[in-house]
Amino acid sequence: MIIGLRTVELFIPHAQSLKEKRQVLRRIKDRVKSKLNVSYSEIDHQDKWQRSCLGFVTIANRRVDIDRRLDSIIRIIEADDRVVVVEMEQEYL
């Protein structure tokens, strides 16, 4: 069993309040949840209007399955033109 963790640092340039930021993040999280079997959470920058760091975790028997799932997450995020991916990190446990 392998656990895959990907953290994604986001910039949300048009958010003018925490409420607007949460709306953008909620849409991303809902899309990821409906398409993939992963767990997620906002893990940093909760009090910043235009920044966020999301963590996504998945478990599989093969590393290639984890990579496929985590790459799909990035495609979902990048399809949303309201956010800019600033940085990504991936770890295996």
MIDO-870791 format. One record per residue: residue number from 1; residue in one letter; x, y, z of N, C-alpha, C in turn. Coordinates in nm, 4 decimals, m for minus. Each point is the difference from the previous one (the first is absolute). Layout:
N
<node nr="NUM" rest="A" n_x="X" n_y="Y" n_z="Z" ca_x="X" ca_y="Y" ca_z="Z" c_x="X" c_y="Y" c_z="Z"/>
...
***
This chain:
93
<node nr="1" rest="M" n_x="0.0846" n_y="m0.1174" n_z="0.0000" ca_x="m0.0846" ca_y="0.1174" ca_z="0.0000" c_x="0.0895" c_y="0.1241" c_z="0.0000"/>
<node nr="2" rest="I" n_x="m0.0350" n_y="0.0943" n_z="m0.0860" ca_x="0.0750" ca_y="0.1251" ca_z="m0.0123" c_x="m0.0975" c_y="0.1153" c_z="0.0207"/>
<node nr="3" rest="I" n_x="0.0448" n_y="0.1004" n_z="0.0725" ca_x="m0.0795" ca_y="0.1209" ca_z="0.0223" c_x="0.0660" c_y="0.1137" c_z="m0.0775"/>
<node nr="4" rest="G" n_x="m0.0783" n_y="0.0696" n_z="m0.0788" ca_x="0.0500" ca_y="0.1132" ca_z="m0.0770" c_x="m0.0582" c_y="0.1300" c_z="0.0531"/>
<node nr="5" rest="L" n_x="0.0858" n_y="0.0997" n_z="0.0171" ca_x="m0.0406" ca_y="0.1326" ca_z="0.0481" c_x="0.0464" c_y="0.1048" c_z="m0.0992"/>
<node nr="6" rest="R" n_x="m0.0908" n_y="0.0837" n_z="m0.0427" ca_x="0.0371" ca_y="0.1131" ca_z="m0.0850" c_x="m0.0525" c_y="0.1275" c_z="0.0645"/>
<node nr="7" rest="T" n_x="0.0902" n_y="0.0969" n_z="0.0152" ca_x="m0.0407" ca_y="0.1322" ca_z="0.0467" c_x="0.0054" c_y="0.0948" c_z="m0.1182"/>
<node nr="8" rest="V" n_x="m0.1003" n_y="0.0862" n_z="m0.0074" ca_x="m0.0123" ca_y="0.0924" ca_z="m0.1117" c_x="m0.0199" c_y="0.1402" c_z="0.0558"/>
<node nr="9" rest="E" n_x="0.0949" n_y="0.0869" n_z="m0.0279" ca_x="m0.0069" ca_y="0.1410" ca_z="0.0408" c_x="m0.0723" c_y="0.0767" c_z="m0.1104"/>
<node nr="10" rest="L" n_x="m0.1043" n_y="0.0730" n_z="0.0374" ca_x="m0.0828" ca_y="0.0710" ca_z="m0.0974" c_x="m0.0004" c_y="0.1499" c_z="0.0245"/>
<node nr="11" rest="F" n_x="m0.0120" n_y="0.0750" n_z="m0.1084" ca_x="m0.0224" ca_y="0.1443" ca_z="0.0047" c_x="m0.1348" c_y="0.0246" c_z="m0.0664"/>
<node nr="12" rest="I" n_x="m0.0851" n_y="0.0757" n_z="0.0663" ca_x="m0.1348" ca_y="0.0295" ca_z="m0.0495" c_x="m0.0071" c_y="0.1514" c_z="m0.0207"/>
<node nr="13" rest="P" n_x="0.0402" n_y="0.0490" n_z="m0.1176" ca_x="0.0213" ca_y="0.1433" ca_z="m0.0199" c_x="m0.1239" c_y="0.0880" c_z="0.0141"/>
<node nr="14" rest="H" n_x="m0.1171" n_y="m0.0513" n_z="m0.0311" ca_x="m0.1193" ca_y="0.0856" ca_z="0.0010" c_x="m0.0796" c_y="m0.0075" c_z="0.1296"/>
<node nr="15" rest="A" n_x="0.0429" n_y="m0.0802" n_z="0.0953" ca_x="m0.0714" ca_y="m0.0099" ca_z="0.1278" c_x="0.0211" c_y="0.1284" c_z="0.0800"/>
<node nr="16" rest="Q" n_x="m0.1080" n_y="0.0596" n_z="0.0424" ca_x="0.0060" ca_y="0.1231" ca_z="0.0793" c_x="m0.0432" c_y="m0.0215" c_z="0.1442"/>
<node nr="17" rest="S" n_x="m0.0331" n_y="m0.1231" n_z="0.0354" ca_x="m0.0395" ca_y="m0.0315" ca_z="0.1368" c_x="0.0208" c_y="m0.1493" c_z="0.0240"/>
<node nr="18" rest="L" n_x="m0.0048" n_y="m0.0386" n_z="0.1264" ca_x="0.0099" ca_y="m0.1418" ca_z="0.0327" c_x="m0.1191" c_y="m0.0773" c_z="m0.0567"/>
<node nr="19" rest="K" n_x="m0.1165" n_y="0.0651" n_z="m0.0042" ca_x="m0.1188" ca_y="m0.0641" ca_z="m0.0556" c_x="0.0202" c_y="m0.0353" c_z="m0.1478"/>
<node nr="20" rest="E" n_x="0.0547" n_y="0.0926" n_z="m0.0775" ca_x="0.0264" ca_y="m0.0269" ca_z="m0.1414" c_x="0.1030" c_y="m0.1122" c_z="m0.0154"/>
<node nr="21" rest="K" n_x="0.1024" n_y="0.0028" n_z="0.0832" ca_x="0.1022" ca_y="m0.1048" ca_z="m0.0044" c_x="m0.0633" c_y="m0.1364" c_z="0.0288"/>
<node nr="22" rest="R" n_x="m0.0846" n_y="m0.0072" n_z="0.1015" ca_x="m0.0639" ca_y="m0.1263" ca_z="0.0366" c_x="m0.0887" c_y="m0.0529" c_z="m0.1119"/>
<node nr="23" rest="Q" n_x="m0.0666" n_y="0.0897" n_z="m0.0727" ca_x="m0.0843" ca_y="m0.0432" ca_z="m0.1119" c_x="0.0839" c_y="m0.0673" c_z="m0.1088"/>
<node nr="24" rest="V" n_x="0.1140" n_y="0.0593" n_z="m0.0300" ca_x="0.0896" ca_y="m0.0570" ca_z="m0.1006" c_x="0.0508" c_y="m0.1363" c_z="0.0465"/>
<node nr="25" rest="L" n_x="0.0451" n_y="m0.0078" n_z="0.1236" ca_x="0.0535" ca_y="m0.1259" ca_z="0.0525" c_x="m0.1081" c_y="m0.1069" c_z="0.0092"/>
<node nr="26" rest="R" n_x="m0.1206" n_y="0.0380" n_z="0.0379" ca_x="m0.1098" ca_y="m0.0960" ca_z="0.0110" c_x="m0.0279" c_y="m0.0647" c_z="m0.1365"/>
<node nr="27" rest="R" n_x="0.0029" n_y="0.0803" n_z="m0.1047" ca_x="m0.0249" ca_y="m0.0551" ca_z="m0.1335" c_x="0.1096" c_y="m0.0997" c_z="m0.0389"/>
<node nr="28" rest="I" n_x="0.1246" n_y="0.0343" n_z="0.0280" ca_x="0.1110" ca_y="m0.0913" ca_z="m0.0295" c_x="m0.0151" c_y="m0.1290" c_z="0.0803"/>
<node nr="29" rest="K" n_x="m0.0251" n_y="0.0124" n_z="0.1291" ca_x="m0.0134" ca_y="m0.1176" ca_z="0.0856" c_x="m0.1171" c_y="m0.0874" c_z="m0.0429"/>
<node nr="30" rest="D" n_x="m0.1124" n_y="0.0607" n_z="m0.0367" ca_x="m0.1163" ca_y="m0.0777" ca_z="m0.0448" c_x="0.0295" c_y="m0.0758" c_z="m0.1285"/>
<node nr="31" rest="R" n_x="0.0707" n_y="0.0628" n_z="m0.0927" ca_x="0.0358" ca_y="m0.0680" ca_z="m0.1252" c_x="0.0939" c_y="m0.1168" c_z="0.0246"/>
<node nr="32" rest="V" n_x="0.0994" n_y="0.0215" n_z="0.0851" ca_x="0.0948" ca_y="m0.1071" ca_z="0.0321" c_x="m0.0736" c_y="m0.1147" c_z="0.0682"/>
<node nr="33" rest="K" n_x="m0.0852" n_y="0.0329" n_z="0.0957" ca_x="m0.0727" ca_y="m0.1033" ca_z="0.0748" c_x="m0.0912" c_y="m0.0822" c_z="m0.0903"/>
<node nr="34" rest="S" n_x="m0.0639" n_y="0.0649" n_z="m0.0968" ca_x="m0.0928" ca_y="m0.0726" ca_z="m0.0863" c_x="0.0716" c_y="m0.0908" c_z="m0.1005"/>
<node nr="35" rest="K" n_x="0.1250" n_y="0.0292" n_z="m0.0321" ca_x="0.0702" ca_y="m0.0765" ca_z="m0.1036" c_x="0.1049" c_y="m0.0971" c_z="0.0533"/>
<node nr="36" rest="L" n_x="0.0545" n_y="0.0271" n_z="0.1185" ca_x="0.1124" ca_y="m0.0795" ca_z="0.0485" c_x="m0.0206" c_y="m0.0446" c_z="0.1439"/>
<node nr="37" rest="N" n_x="0.0619" n_y="m0.1098" n_z="0.0348" ca_x="m0.0074" ca_y="m0.0522" ca_z="0.1352" c_x="0.1223" c_y="0.0486" c_z="0.0787"/>
<node nr="38" rest="V" n_x="m0.0045" n_y="0.1257" n_z="0.0444" ca_x="0.1095" ca_y="0.0594" ca_z="0.0759" c_x="m0.0574" c_y="0.0775" c_z="0.1185"/>
<node nr="39" rest="S" n_x="0.0832" n_y="0.0195" n_z="0.0991" ca_x="m0.0343" ca_y="0.0868" ca_z="0.1124" c_x="0.0736" c_y="0.1312" c_z="m0.0181"/>
<node nr="40" rest="Y" n_x="m0.0557" n_y="0.1072" n_z="0.0521" ca_x="0.0608" ca_y="0.1311" ca_z="m0.0206" c_x="m0.0323" c_y="0.0931" c_z="0.1166"/>
<node nr="41" rest="S" n_x="0.0822" n_y="0.1041" n_z="0.0111" ca_x="m0.0213" ca_y="0.1013" ca_z="0.1019" c_x="0.0807" c_y="0.1244" c_z="m0.0356"/>
<node nr="42" rest="E" n_x="m0.0503" n_y="0.1156" n_z="0.0426" ca_x="0.0799" ca_y="0.1216" ca_z="m0.0108" c_x="0.0951" c_y="m0.0020" c_z="0.1185"/>
<node nr="43" rest="I" n_x="0.1293" n_y="m0.0024" n_z="m0.0275" ca_x="0.0969" ca_y="m0.0222" ca_z="0.1068" c_x="0.0815" c_y="0.1233" c_z="0.0372"/>
<node nr="44" rest="D" n_x="m0.0151" n_y="0.1087" n_z="m0.0751" ca_x="0.0745" ca_y="0.1220" ca_z="0.0335" c_x="m0.0692" c_y="0.1198" c_z="m0.0639"/>
<node nr="45" rest="H" n_x="0.0305" n_y="0.1165" n_z="0.0503" ca_x="m0.0498" ca_y="0.1286" ca_z="m0.0502" c_x="m0.1518" c_y="0.0149" c_z="0.0140"/>
<node nr="46" rest="Q" n_x="m0.0582" n_y="m0.0577" n_z="0.1045" ca_x="m0.1440" ca_y="0.0098" ca_z="0.0183" c_x="m0.0482" c_y="0.1434" c_z="0.0193"/>
<node nr="47" rest="D" n_x="0.0854" n_y="0.0881" n_z="0.0485" ca_x="m0.0414" ca_y="0.1374" ca_z="0.0280" c_x="0.0397" c_y="0.0991" c_z="m0.1097"/>
<node nr="48" rest="K" n_x="0.0552" n_y="m0.0485" n_z="m0.1084" ca_x="0.0399" ca_y="0.0870" ca_z="m0.1121" c_x="m0.1073" c_y="m0.0047" c_z="m0.1085"/>
<node nr="49" rest="W" n_x="m0.0301" n_y="0.1145" n_z="m0.0599" ca_x="m0.1039" ca_y="0.0093" ca_z="m0.1019" c_x="0.0388" c_y="m0.0657" c_z="m0.1309"/>
<node nr="50" rest="Q" n_x="0.1237" n_y="0.0170" n_z="m0.0410" ca_x="0.0387" ca_y="m0.0405" ca_z="m0.1344" c_x="0.0972" c_y="m0.1173" c_z="m0.0048"/>
<node nr="51" rest="R" n_x="0.0229" n_y="m0.0634" n_z="0.1128" ca_x="0.0925" ca_y="m0.1138" ca_z="0.0025" c_x="m0.0650" c_y="m0.1181" c_z="0.0690"/>
<node nr="52" rest="S" n_x="0.0429" n_y="m0.1179" n_z="m0.0408" ca_x="m0.0463" ca_y="m0.1218" ca_z="0.0640" c_x="0.1019" c_y="m0.1099" c_z="m0.0251"/>
<node nr="53" rest="C" n_x="0.0020" n_y="m0.0958" n_z="0.0884" ca_x="0.0803" ca_y="m0.1192" ca_z="m0.0198" c_x="m0.0908" c_y="m0.1186" c_z="0.0298"/>
<node nr="54" rest="L" n_x="m0.0226" n_y="m0.0820" n_z="m0.1015" ca_x="m0.0856" ca_y="m0.1172" ca_z="0.0136" c_x="0.0863" c_y="m0.1248" c_z="0.0055"/>
<node nr="55" rest="G" n_x="m0.0401" n_y="m0.0932" n_z="0.0844" ca_x="0.0665" ca_y="m0.1293" ca_z="0.0081" c_x="m0.0948" c_y="m0.1098" c_z="m0.0448"/>
<node nr="56" rest="F" n_x="0.0489" n_y="m0.0892" n_z="m0.0866" ca_x="m0.0789" ca_y="m0.1114" ca_z="m0.0508" c_x="0.0729" c_y="m0.1297" c_z="0.0318"/>
<node nr="57" rest="V" n_x="m0.0736" n_y="m0.1003" n_z="0.0489" ca_x="0.0604" ca_y="m0.1269" ca_z="0.0387" c_x="m0.0798" c_y="m0.1141" c_z="m0.0623"/>
<node nr="58" rest="T" n_x="0.0726" n_y="m0.1012" n_z="m0.0493" ca_x="m0.0632" ca_y="m0.1197" ca_z="m0.0539" c_x="0.0852" c_y="m0.1223" c_z="0.0327"/>
<node nr="59" rest="I" n_x="m0.0636" n_y="m0.1150" n_z="m0.0025" ca_x="0.0677" ca_y="m0.1266" ca_z="0.0316" c_x="m0.0217" c_y="m0.0977" c_z="m0.1153"/>
<node nr="60" rest="A" n_x="0.1035" n_y="m0.0724" n_z="m0.0350" ca_x="m0.0115" ca_y="m0.1024" ca_z="m0.1042" c_x="0.1114" c_y="m0.1024" c_z="0.0185"/>
<node nr="61" rest="N" n_x="m0.0101" n_y="m0.1089" n_z="m0.0736" ca_x="0.1042" ca_y="m0.1036" ca_z="0.0048" c_x="0.1176" c_y="0.0319" c_z="m0.0896"/>
<node nr="62" rest="R" n_x="m0.0253" n_y="0.0804" n_z="m0.1038" ca_x="0.1063" ca_y="0.0313" ca_z="m0.0956" c_x="0.0202" c_y="0.1505" c_z="m0.0095"/>
<node nr="63" rest="R" n_x="0.1245" n_y="0.0383" n_z="m0.0123" ca_x="0.0351" ca_y="0.1420" ca_z="m0.0092" c_x="m0.0581" c_y="0.0646" c_z="m0.1258"/>
<node nr="64" rest="V" n_x="m0.0086" n_y="m0.0747" n_z="m0.1073" ca_x="m0.0527" ca_y="0.0537" ca_z="m0.1250" c_x="m0.1473" c_y="0.0403" c_z="0.0162"/>
<node nr="65" rest="D" n_x="m0.0759" n_y="m0.0744" n_z="0.0794" ca_x="m0.1402" ca_y="0.0355" ca_z="0.0252" c_x="m0.0108" c_y="0.1291" c_z="0.0800"/>
<node nr="66" rest="I" n_x="0.0881" n_y="0.0165" n_z="0.0956" ca_x="0.0028" ca_y="0.1238" ca_z="0.0789" c_x="0.0357" c_y="0.1178" c_z="m0.0899"/>
<node nr="67" rest="D" n_x="0.1038" n_y="m0.0163" n_z="m0.0808" ca_x="0.0412" ca_y="0.1087" ca_z="m0.0904" c_x="m0.1135" c_y="0.0396" c_z="m0.0934"/>
<node nr="68" rest="R" n_x="m0.0704" n_y="m0.0975" n_z="m0.0513" ca_x="m0.1107" ca_y="0.0272" ca_z="m0.0928" c_x="m0.1085" c_y="0.0824" c_z="0.0702"/>
<node nr="69" rest="R" n_x="m0.0360" n_y="m0.0395" n_z="0.1210" ca_x="m0.1029" ca_y="0.0729" ca_z="0.0754" c_x="0.0444" c_y="0.1411" c_z="0.0337"/>
<node nr="70" rest="L" n_x="0.1222" n_y="0.0131" n_z="0.0492" ca_x="0.0479" ca_y="0.1318" ca_z="0.0405" c_x="0.0204" c_y="0.0923" c_z="m0.1204"/>
<node nr="71" rest="D" n_x="0.0381" n_y="m0.0547" n_z="m0.1138" ca_x="0.0103" ca_y="0.0809" ca_z="m0.1223" c_x="m0.1378" c_y="0.0467" c_z="m0.0473"/>
<node nr="72" rest="S" n_x="m0.0999" n_y="m0.0832" n_z="0.0200" ca_x="m0.1370" ca_y="0.0398" ca_z="m0.0357" c_x="m0.0468" c_y="0.1187" c_z="0.0840"/>
<node nr="73" rest="I" n_x="0.0420" n_y="0.0031" n_z="0.1244" ca_x="m0.0350" ca_y="0.1128" ca_z="0.0868" c_x="0.0552" c_y="0.1297" c_z="m0.0573"/>
<node nr="74" rest="I" n_x="0.1240" n_y="m0.0028" n_z="m0.0437" ca_x="0.0621" ca_y="0.1205" ca_z="m0.0555" c_x="m0.0729" c_y="0.0442" c_z="m0.1258"/>
<node nr="75" rest="R" n_x="m0.0402" n_y="m0.0942" n_z="m0.0829" ca_x="m0.0752" ca_y="0.0371" ca_z="m0.1203" c_x="m0.1330" c_y="0.0661" c_z="0.0362"/>
<node nr="76" rest="I" n_x="m0.0669" n_y="m0.0499" n_z="0.1021" ca_x="m0.1258" ca_y="0.0602" ca_z="0.0448" c_x="0.0242" c_y="0.1415" c_z="0.0505"/>
<node nr="77" rest="I" n_x="0.1048" n_y="0.0189" n_z="0.0787" ca_x="0.0301" ca_y="0.1329" ca_z="0.0545" c_x="0.0376" c_y="0.0963" c_z="m0.1119"/>
<node nr="78" rest="E" n_x="0.0862" n_y="m0.0433" n_z="m0.0900" ca_x="0.0452" ca_y="0.0882" ca_z="m0.1075" c_x="m0.1113" c_y="0.0337" c_z="m0.0994"/>
<node nr="79" rest="A" n_x="m0.1056" n_y="m0.0792" n_z="m0.0034" ca_x="m0.1137" ca_y="0.0292" ca_z="m0.0879" c_x="m0.0826" c_y="0.1181" c_z="0.0525"/>
<node nr="80" rest="D" n_x="0.0174" n_y="0.0326" n_z="0.1273" ca_x="m0.0722" ca_y="0.1134" ca_z="0.0597" c_x="0.0827" c_y="0.1257" c_z="m0.0219"/>
<node nr="81" rest="D" n_x="m0.0482" n_y="0.0910" n_z="m0.0822" ca_x="0.0778" ca_y="0.1200" ca_z="m0.0337" c_x="0.0021" c_y="0.1044" c_z="0.1117"/>
<node nr="82" rest="R" n_x="m0.0645" n_y="m0.0278" n_z="0.1118" ca_x="0.0018" ca_y="0.0949" ca_z="0.1127" c_x="0.1194" c_y="m0.0208" c_z="0.0928"/>
<node nr="83" rest="V" n_x="0.0770" n_y="m0.1066" n_z="m0.0225" ca_x="0.1151" ca_y="m0.0283" ca_z="0.0858" c_x="0.1262" c_y="m0.0179" c_z="m0.0824"/>
<node nr="84" rest="V" n_x="0.1124" n_y="0.0268" n_z="0.0656" ca_x="0.1319" ca_y="m0.0212" ca_z="m0.0599" c_x="0.0770" c_y="m0.0934" c_z="0.0931"/>
<node nr="85" rest="V" n_x="0.0522" n_y="m0.1088" n_z="m0.0546" ca_x="0.0826" ca_y="m0.0911" ca_z="0.0791" c_x="0.1379" c_y="0.0626" c_z="0.0136"/>
<node nr="86" rest="V" n_x="0.0403" n_y="0.0254" n_z="0.1240" ca_x="0.1290" ca_y="0.0634" ca_z="0.0276" c_x="0.1077" c_y="m0.1057" c_z="0.0221"/>
<node nr="87" rest="E" n_x="m0.0345" n_y="m0.1034" n_z="0.0744" ca_x="0.0997" ca_y="m0.1013" ca_z="0.0333" c_x="m0.0713" c_y="m0.1318" c_z="0.0327"/>
<node nr="88" rest="M" n_x="0.0681" n_y="m0.1101" n_z="m0.0287" ca_x="m0.0514" ca_y="m0.1330" ca_z="0.0328" c_x="0.1128" c_y="m0.0835" c_z="0.0591"/>
<node nr="89" rest="E" n_x="m0.0380" n_y="m0.0859" n_z="0.0923" ca_x="0.0942" ca_y="m0.0971" ca_z="0.0545" c_x="m0.0711" c_y="m0.1331" c_z="0.0116"/>
<node nr="90" rest="Q" n_x="0.0743" n_y="m0.1086" n_z="m0.0180" ca_x="m0.0585" ca_y="m0.1322" ca_z="0.0124" c_x="0.0916" c_y="m0.0867" c_z="0.0844"/>
<node nr="91" rest="E" n_x="m0.0625" n_y="m0.0794" n_z="0.0886" ca_x="0.0742" ca_y="m0.0913" ca_z="0.0872" c_x="m0.0695" c_y="m0.1349" c_z="0.0001"/>
<node nr="92" rest="Y" n_x="0.0785" n_y="m0.1018" n_z="0.0309" ca_x="m0.0538" ca_y="m0.1344" ca_z="0.0153" c_x="0.0356" c_y="m0.0490" c_z="0.1392"/>
<node nr="93" rest="L" n_x="m0.0953" n_y="m0.0627" n_z="0.0643" ca_x="0.0225" ca_y="m0.0518" ca_z="0.1351" c_x="m0.0174" c_y="m0.1511" c_z="0.0021"/>
***
